[in-house]
């Protein structure tokens, strides 16, 4: 796949004869070795416009596979299937002939390229039988489905209509693709080859493609302009689209061009130039759309690798240090700084980053502190003991190996510090832990953090959703046996391949110290409504949180207020058992519960509009969070 310094551009040449295929494969590298990473030729099995009837059982219907080596077939050829077949023809014998032909071509294509690429093109929304015949077929490689980003009829009508006429209503090609993949049951081997057109769609329509499984961007030569030096260039709008899609998908590029026009190398060099000058390497590269099970640090003892991952994020602990420093300055006036010692309890000390932040804050604030470190993980205790003996020997630090809720301190704390926040704010049971530790805090004591708020918004995220579906399915695609438990879990994922249908809205809020109720009640319920701006698909919700550490010092993974450089938490993906088709203007109403029992906490969720779904994760059957 492409990297920051290497852009994969394929030159698309449509050929019918064996002679042309062999000649172009042999000379493909001569296009520009420095520009074309893997020259790929699209080979149509039949003639472009005249298709001969099927041969007899033992007669050949296309050329021999000995024309090329198996490596060349796999790496240099994309087999284009059924470009002019009418699988949805109302005429029965045409439809049947098309089905026989396309099945024969697909079988031979898979014989040639094995785990490589097959290529088909959608021309309209009349594709039900096409999807049944092609999309529902299990293929070991990738089935590329070419879809134009805007309807070609718009360009045709643009030349014909008067300037004052209203823009004609034509079906958006996204609907072609949506109908095709829905009939094919969201087959994960199907990817989109998105063809850019001369017409640039509206911004929302471009963003809608960000949730789709786009594998390649198709660039026809007719969208290029010619600059003053007679070189091909793209308009600013097309450059922006190119950069956006590459940043999101790290996709391939397929160039549709006539090699005889002498500009193929220039097209390729220009594409690479655009990408290299606009591409910014993501510091979280490698984590994109990777499904992860949320941690349960209260129930499980974290390992050294997990601790190290979190400790690599300096931003979080800088903000914690600032919050502790400000709390110390507010709590101890200047005239008492030599006589007053502030008691700080770090609940959930891990391997000591919060302790380090507290000790650093005491130095910068010039205030005396005594730090109690409470940690239940016996393996982390080893590290903390070593720190106390080697690094903090001259500091007033006391280590307690016990669950924070069971600890009986010799004195109460002025400040309690914790980092038990998860991607959804409360999903690592921060409310239960801090409520249990609140008895250790003085009546006027300070909790850091003092507030956490969760948010959700509706999303279509094809990549992470398909990963959940694959967990559900048996190894055989045809065996459609599903256990819905995986669809009733929440997952952590850094979502890039996602279309966010509406803006996030607030869900649950927790305040610390909790003075509102006795006994503490952390059960929650809320109904939230959203609106779909376009026709789209809903397959889940994305969860975020923000937290107030102290006063105006906050940490956030909310997309509108995300703390710069913060990498400790990715967003939460909360799936629906079945995708929901949405029409423009549809209201989405979701109900969310946070349920608490004596030994576990769990979330439940369901839709009441535009469709009614079952309640997911009832009684925590899919994903309990153990206390």
N, C-alpha and C positions, 0 to 999 in steps of 0.2 A: 504494500500500500504506500501511498505517497507520504513523504516527510517534509520537513521544512525546506530542505535543499533539493528534493527530488519530486517532480510532479509527473504523474503517470498520465500521458496523453496517447490515445490510440487514434490512428488514422483509419477512418471507415471508408472502405472501397467496396462497392456492390458489384459482384462478378457472377457470371453464369457459366462460363466455359472452364474446363479443367486447365486449358493452356493459360488463360488469364490468371487463374488462381495461383498456379505454380510460379508464373513469371513475377507476379506482384509479391508473393511471399519471398522469393529469392532477392528481389530488389528493394524490399520495404526498408531495410536498414539504410539504403542510400538516400532516403528522404532527408534525414539529418540525424546522425548517430548521437549527437549531443543533445538533441531535442526530444526524440521519441524514445521513451523508456522501453516499451514493448509494442512494436508495430503489430496491429491486429487487423485482420481482414474479415469483413462480413461476407459470408458465402451463401447465396440463395441456392437451395437445392434445385428448384425448377426455374423455368424461364420467368422473366419479370412480368410479362403480360399474357403469354400463351402457355398454358399448363397442359402437358400431354396426359392422356388417361393412364391409369396405373398399368404396369406391365403384368405379364403372367406371373405365376408363382415363382418361377425360376429366372425370370428376366430382370435385368438391372433397371432400376429407376433413377439412378444417379451415378456419379463417378466412384471409382474404387478408393478405398482408404489407403492404398499403397502410394497414392499421389504424394503424401507427405509422411514424415516420421510421426510417431505418437507424441513426441515432445513438441513438434511444430503444431500439430493439431490442438494440443492443449494450451499452448502459450501464445499462439499467433492467430488463432481463428475463433471467431464467434459465429456460431451457426444461426443464421436468421431463418425462422420457421414461418411458413404459411402466410406470406405477406399479402397474397391476393386470394386467400381462401374464404369462402362465405359460409362459415359454420353456423350462422344464424339466419341463413336464407329461408324464406317461407316455402320454397320449392323443395320438396322432399328429397328428390334424387340428387340435387346439387348439395344439399346439406350432408347427406350420407357419403357422397363422394369426397367432400371436404374433410369429413371426420376420418375416413380411411387414409386419405393422403397425409393429413397432419400427424396422425399416430405413427405412420410409417416414417415420416421425416424426423419426428422426435426420437423414435427408437434408434434410427441411424445416427442422429446427432449425438445422442448419449453414448452410442458405440464409439464415436470419434473423439469426443472431448471429455468423456467420463465425468470428472468433478469440475469441469469448466463452465462456460457460459452458453446458454441458449438465448435467443433474442426474438421477441415478438413485438408487434406494434398494435396499439389500440387506435381505432379510427372514429369510434362513436360509442354510445352507451348500449347499443344493441349487441351485447356480448355475453348473454347468459349461457348459451351452449358453448361458446368459445371458452368461457371460464371453466365450465364442467369438463370439457375435453382436454384443455391444456393446464389450467391452474390447479385442478384437483389431482393432477398426476404427480406421483412422487418422483422427484428428480434429485439425483445425488449432488448436482452442482447448483448453479444459480440461474434462475429464469429471469432474465431482464425484460421488463415490460416498458416499451417506449411510450411515453405520454407527453404531448406538447403542453407547455405551461399555460398557454392561452389558446382558445379555439381558432383554428385557421380561418374560419368563416368571418371572424371579426376583420381580418385584413382584407378579405375579398369584398366585404360590404363597405369597408372604409374607402375603397376606390370608386364604388358605385353610387353611394348615397350623397345627397346634397349636404352641405356643411351644417345647415340648420335642422336637419332631421335628427331625431333622437337615436341614441345608440341602440342597435338591434339587440333583442334578447336571444342569446345563444347559450347552449348548455356549456358549463365549465368543464374542461377535460378532467378536473379532479373528480367529478362525479362519474366519469367513465371508469377511472381507476378504482374508485370506491365500490362501484357496483361489481366490477370484475373481481377484486380481492375478497369482497364479502361473499360472493358465490363460491369462491375458492377456499372459504373458511380461514382466511388470513394465513394462508400457507407461508411458513417462514422462509422457504427457498425462493420465494418471489421477491424481487427487488425492482425499484423504479429506475428507468433510464429517462431522466427528465430533460426533454428537449426545449431549449430556449427558443423563443420566437421573436420576430421583429417587434411585435406588440409586447409591452411590459405590463403585466397585471398590477392590480392594486396591491398595496403593501400587505394588507391582511391576507390576501390570497397567496402571496409569496410565503408569508409566515406559516400558513396552513401546511405547506409542504415540509416544514421542519419536523413535523411529527411522523412523516412517512419514511419507509425504508429505502431512501435514495442511495443507489450505489454508483450511479454515473450521471454526469451532465453531458448532454448531447449538444454540440455547437455546430449548427449548419453554417456553411460559409456565407449564406445570403444575409446573415445578421451583422456581418462585419462591415464597417465603413472603410473608406480609403483616405488616408491623411495626405498632407501636402507632398510627402516624399513617396507617395504611391505604395505605402505599406498598409496592410489591413489592421484596423483597430476596432475596439468596441466602444459603444457609447458609455457615458458615466453610469447610467442605470444598469446596463448589462454588466459592467465591471463590478458594481455593488452586489448584484445577484451572485455573480461568480464567486466573489470573496465570501459572501454569507454562506453559501452552500458548502464551500470548501472548509470553512472554519467549523461548520456543524458536522459534516459527514466525512471529511478527509476523503472525498470521493474521487473516482476516476473521471477522466474527460474523454469523450468520443467526438472526434472532429469529422463532420461530413463535408468532404471537399473533393473537387475534381483534381487529381494529381497533375493533369495536363495544364492547369492554369498557372503553374510555376510558383504558387504562393503557399504550398503546404508547409514547408519549413518555417515560413514567416508566421503563419497561423499558430503553429506549435510554440515557437519562441515567444510570441506575444502572450499566449496563455500562461506560460511559465513566468514571464516577466510580471504579469498582473498578480499572480499568486505570491511570488516571492516578495514583492514590495508591499503587500497588504496583509500577509500572514503573520500573526503574532502567536508564538508558541504558548500553548496553555500550560501553566505550571502544574495543573492536575492531569496532564496527559497520561493516559493509561487507565484512568478511573472512569472514563466517560461511559455512561449507561451500563455500568457494571452492577449487577444485582448483589446486594449484601443483606444478610440477616442482622437486624438490630441487636446490639449488645444488651446483656442483662447483668450489669456489674454487681447488682445487689444479690443476685442468685449465684452467678458464676464468678470464679476468680480469674481475672484477666491475666493473660500471659505477657511476657517481656516484650514480644514484638508489638502487641497492641499498645502497651504503654509508650513504647518508643515512637510509634506513629503519631500519637497525640502530642508528645513532647516536642516533635519537630515543628509544631505550629507556634512560633514565638508571639504572634499577634495576640492570641487569647491571654497569655500570661502577662504580657505588657499591660493589657487592659485591666486584668485582675490586680496587678501591682498598683496601678493608678487608683483603682477603687479603694484598696486597702489603705494606701497613703492618704487619700482624702478623708477616709473615715477616721484615721488616727489623728489627723489635724483637727477635725471637727470635735472629736471626743476629748482630746487632751489640750487645754489651752497652753499657750507659750510659757506662762509662768509656772506650770505644773509639770513640764516635760522632764525635769530631773528627778521628781519625786513620785510620779505616777507610772505604774506599770500596767499596760493594757493586756488583758487576757484574750488571746486569739485561739480559737479552736478550728483546726482544719479537719473537717469531717470527710473521710474518703481521701486519704493522703496520697494514695498511689505510690509512685516512686519519688515523690517530693517536690514537684514543680510549684505547687501552691505554697508549700512551706518556704521555698526559695523566694517566691514573690512576696510573701509576708515579711521575711527577714530583710529583703532589699527595701521594701516600703518603710520599715522601721528606721533604716539608715537614712534614706532620703528625707523622711519626715522628721528625723531627729527625735524619735519617741521610743521609750523603753517598752519592750513587749515580752510576754511569755507565751510560747506557742505549744499547745497540746495538739499532737498529731494522732487522729483516731483512724485506724485502718484494720479491716477484718481479714484481708488477704495475707495468709502466713508467708507467702513467697515475697510479697512486696515488703513485708516487715524486715526481711533480711537486708534489702537494699536501704531501707530507712535507718536501720540500726548502724549500717556502715557509714551513712551520711552523718549521723549524729556523732559517731566516734572520730570520723576523719575530717569532715567539713564544718560541722557546727559545734565543735567541742567548746568553744568559748561563747556560745549562744544559749539562751534559756529555752531549750526545746525538750519536751517530754513526750515519749512515744507510748501509745496505748493500743494494744492488740485486741480489739473488740469491735463488735457491731455498734455503730453510733447510737442506735436506739436502746442498747442495753448498758451503755457506759454510765457509771455513777461518778461524776467528777468531784474532786475535793473543793472546787470553787466554780462559780458560774462565769460564763464568758461575756466579754464586752462585744466581741465580734465573732460570728460564725462564718466560715468560708467553705464553699463546696463547689464542685464542678460536675454535679450529677445530672446535667442536662443532656438530652438526646436530640436527635434531628427534629423531633416533634415537641421539644421542650420538656414535657412531663413523661415521656415514654421510658425513661430510665428510673422512674419513680422518685424524682426529686421532691414532689410534694409530700409523699409518705415519709421519706427519709428526713427532710427538714422539719416536718411536723413532729417526728419522733425525737429529733435532737433539740427541739425548741425549749424543752425543760432545762437544758443546760445554759440557756441564754438569760441574761439579766432582763428585768422588765423594760429597761430602756436600751437594750442591746440592739446591735445592728446585724442583719443578715445580708451576706453577699453571696449570691444575688438576692434581691429583694422582690423581684417580680419576673414572671415569665409568661409569655403569651404565645399560643399556637395559632397558625393560619392554614387555610386550605384554598386551593383553586382547582377547577376541573381541567383535565389534561387528556391529550391523546399522545401516548408515548409508545410507538410501535415496538421499539427494540426491547425495552425492559418488560413490556407486557408479554411479548413472545417468549421471553426467558421464563416468565412465570408459567405460561401455557405449556412450555416444554417440560417443566417440572410436573405438571399435571398429567401429561400424556404417557401412555405406555411406549416402549421403544418403537413400536410399529405404528406408522401414521394412520393406517387403515383401521386399526383397533381403537375406536373412538370411545375409550373408557376413561372417564374423568372422575377423579376424587377432588371435590371442590375445596379441600382444606388449604391448598396452596393459594387459591384465589381469595382466601379469607385471612390473609396475613398482610402485614405492612412490611415494606422493604426500604432499605436505605440505598439511594442511587444518585450519582451525579448526573442529572438528566440534561443532556445536550440535544439528543434526537427526540424533541418533544414540541408539541404545539399546545400552548397554554390558551385555553378557550376564553377565559375571563380572568380578571385581576383577583389576587388573593383577598380573602376576607377573614376577619378575626373569628376564632373558634373558642378556645378555653383560656382562662386567665387564672393564675395562682399568685397569691401575695404571701410574702414571708417577712417577719414573723406573722403567723396566721392568728389574728385576734378575733376572727369573725364567728367562730363556732366552737363549741365544746360539748361533745367530742368532735374531733375533726371530721369533716365530710368532704371528700374529694371526688365524689360522684359528680358527673357533669352531663348535661344534654343541651344540644343546640341544633336548630334548623337554619340552614343558610341557603340563599337563592342566588343564582347566577344567570347570565343571559348569553346565548350563543350569537355571535356576530355574523357567522357564516354557516352554511351547511358543513357539517363535520362529524366526527365520530368521537364519542366519549368512552374511554376505557379505564378511567381511574381518576384519582385526585392526587395532587402534589401537596405535601405538608411542609411547613416551615415554622420557625419560631424566632422570637427575639427576646432578650432578657435585659432587664435593668440591673446592673451590678450595684451601683450606688449613685444616687442623684442623677446626673446627666451622662454617666458613663455606661454605655450599652454595648452589647454584642448582638449581631443580627445576621440571619441567613435569609431574611425576607428579600425577594429580588429587588424591591425598590429602596431598601435601606441597608443592603448587605455591607457588613464591615469589611473595609478594604484589606485584602490579604488574608482574611480568615479562612482557614482550610480544615478546621477540626470537624466540622459537621457538613454532611451533604443533605440534600432534601430527602423527604420521605415519599415513597410511592405507595399509594393505597389503591389496589386494583378493584375492579368490578368483575364479577364472574363472567358476564357476557358484555361485549361492546354494545353501546347504545347509539343508534343513528340519530343525529340532531339536524333539524332544519333551522335556517336563519330565523332568529327571533325567539326560538324555543327557550322557555324558562327551565332551568335545572335546579331542582330543590333536593338537597341532601340532608339527611338526618344523621347526627353523630352523637354517640353516647360514650362516656368514659365510666366504666363500671368497676367497683371496688368490692372485693370480698376479703375474708380474713387472711387468705393465703395467696391471692393473686389479684391482678388488675388487668383489664382488657378493654379494647375498643370495639364498638359495634357501629355499623353504618348501613344506610340503605337510601335508595332514591324514591321519591314520591311523584316526581315529574321530570321529564315528559313521559316517562314510563314508571311503573311501580316495580321495584325489585324486592327480592327477599332481604331480610336483615342478615348481613354478613357477620361472621364470627360470633354467633350467638353463644353466650356463656363461655367465651374464650376458647371454643372448640378448635379453632384454627391457630390461634396465637395467644396464649396466656402470657402475662408478664409476672413471673413469680416473685413474691415478696420474701 
